[in-house]
Structure formats: C-alpha cells, structure tokens
Amino acid sequence: MKAKRASRTAHFVALGRAIAHTGISHVADFHDPTARFFLNDKGRRSLAKIERANRAGRGGIQLGMARGMADIMALCTVGMD
C-alpha cells in the first residue's frame, strides 16, 4: 500500500460490496450504501458500466464475473459482520 492510497485488496472489496448493494448479487437484502464512497474514479466507472449492463439486460461474462464477486463479498460481509 502506498501512502494516501488504499490497497488494491481494499478497493476490490469496496467494489464488490458496491456492486452487491445495487442488487446484482444473489444475496437477498444486502445493503452497503457507503461502499461507493471508498471507490476511486476507475472503480466508479467500473460500477457504472456494470449497472448499465444490468439495466440493459446484457448478461455476458463481465456481468457474470461481477455478480460472482458481489456474491462473495456480500456473503463474507454478512457472515463476518
């Protein structure tokens, strides 16, 4: 981790939790409204792209991978928190 910048792992977790918060995850009723706050610009763009694909009904591998990541982060959060 570099000074004044979150680690890649921290960013990955925040992105997964933000994706899960949008409802893309299979974990019912998961909420983490603060996850978006911790995303950098690239993370916000990734999240927006995933949300657009989901709204448009475009499945694809990227949305599937995002859903898998969101499921893992949501389950870990629910199980540990």
Secondary structure, 3 states (H helix, E strand, C coil): CCCCCCCHHHHHHHHHHHHHHCCCCCCCCCCCCCHHHHCCHHHHHHHHHHHHHHHCCCCHHHHHHHHHHHHHHHHHHHHHC
